[in-house]
Amino acid sequence: VQLQAFGGGLVQAGGSLRLSCAACGPTAGTYGTVAWFREAPDQEREFVAAVRRGGNTAYANGLKVRFTVSRDNAKNTVYLQMNSLKPDDTAVYYCAAFPGDGVSTSPRSYRAWGQGTQVTVSS
């Protein structure tokens, strides 16, 4: 499966953004869990949230209050709604497909990655 992430941008602290991750290719309708990761400058890529094909979700500690992950299987698209954004949320956000319907917080467990979309939150 090929993934395309988009929706990033520049937003002031307290603002909102919605990221989208569209699956493409002949296997687009068969992918399982999709996760969002983010990578800030000079930091390791970290898990943000994941949604399983049936809709069950998982979040990194502390982010569930402000972030919501969801998916529309009919559109082969996964979303990440981010509210009350903070400067610490500034990073490149990536979506990735897990080889199955499980969930892992380790980026090494994911095989297909989108190209990343930059999110910048100004103070």
C-alpha positions in Angstrom: 0.0 0.0 0.0 1.2 3.6 -0.7 0.3 6.3 1.7 0.1 10.1 1.1 0.0 12.4 4.1 -1.2 16.0 3.8 -2.8 18.8 5.8 0.1 20.2 7.7 0.8 23.9 7.9 1.6 26.8 10.2 -0.8 27.5 13.0 -0.8 29.6 16.1 -0.7 28.0 19.6 -4.2 27.0 20.5 -5.2 26.4 17.0 -6.3 23.2 15.2 -5.2 21.2 12.2 -6.6 18.1 10.5 -4.1 15.8 8.9 -5.2 13.2 6.3 -3.5 10.0 5.2 -4.8 8.6 1.9 -4.0 5.0 0.9 -3.4 4.4 -2.8 -2.6 1.5 -5.0 -4.2 -1.9 -5.7 -4.1 -2.9 -2.1 -5.4 0.4 -0.7 -8.7 -1.2 0.5 -7.0 -4.0 2.4 -4.7 -2.2 4.9 -5.2 -2.7 8.6 -3.9 -0.4 11.3 -2.6 3.0 10.4 -0.6 5.0 12.8 0.6 8.6 13.0 4.2 9.3 14.1 6.0 12.6 14.4 9.6 13.6 14.3 10.9 16.9 15.7 14.4 18.2 14.8 17.1 16.3 16.6 14.5 13.9 18.2 13.5 10.4 17.5 10.4 9.5 15.6 7.6 9.0 18.2 4.3 7.4 18.2 1.3 9.7 18.2 -1.9 7.6 17.6 -3.2 4.6 15.7 -6.5 3.4 14.5 -7.3 -0.2 13.7 -9.5 -1.2 10.7 -12.5 -1.7 12.9 -12.1 1.7 14.5 -10.3 0.9 17.8 -7.8 3.6 18.7 -4.6 4.0 20.7 -2.8 7.2 21.7 0.5 8.3 23.1 0.3 9.3 26.8 -1.3 12.7 27.2 -2.3 13.2 23.6 -5.8 11.7 23.7 -7.1 14.9 25.3 -6.2 17.0 22.3 -5.8 14.6 19.4 -8.4 12.4 17.7 -7.5 9.7 15.2 -10.2 8.3 12.9 -10.6 6.6 9.5 -13.1 6.4 6.7 -12.6 2.9 5.1 -14.8 3.8 2.2 -12.4 6.6 1.3 -9.3 4.7 2.3 -8.3 7.7 4.4 -7.2 8.1 8.0 -7.4 11.4 9.8 -5.7 13.0 12.8 -7.6 15.9 14.3 -5.3 18.0 16.4 -6.7 20.7 18.7 -5.2 23.1 21.2 -1.9 22.8 19.5 1.3 23.8 21.3 4.7 24.8 20.0 6.0 21.4 21.3 3.7 19.7 18.7 5.9 21.2 15.9 7.3 18.3 13.9 7.0 16.4 10.7 4.0 14.1 10.9 4.1 10.7 9.2 1.4 8.1 8.7 2.3 4.4 8.4 0.6 1.2 7.8 1.0 -1.8 10.2 1.3 -5.3 8.6 -2.0 -6.5 10.0 -4.6 -5.3 12.5 -2.4 -5.0 15.6 -0.9 -1.9 17.1 2.7 -1.1 17.8 4.2 2.1 19.1 7.6 1.3 17.5 8.2 2.8 14.1 10.3 -0.3 13.2 7.1 -2.3 13.2 5.6 -0.4 10.3 6.3 -1.1 6.7 4.6 1.5 4.5 5.2 5.2 5.2 3.7 8.4 3.8 6.1 11.2 2.9 5.4 13.3 5.9 3.7 16.7 6.4 5.2 19.6 8.3 3.2 21.0 11.3 4.6 24.2 12.8 2.9 25.8 15.8 4.0 29.3 16.6 3.8 30.7 20.1 
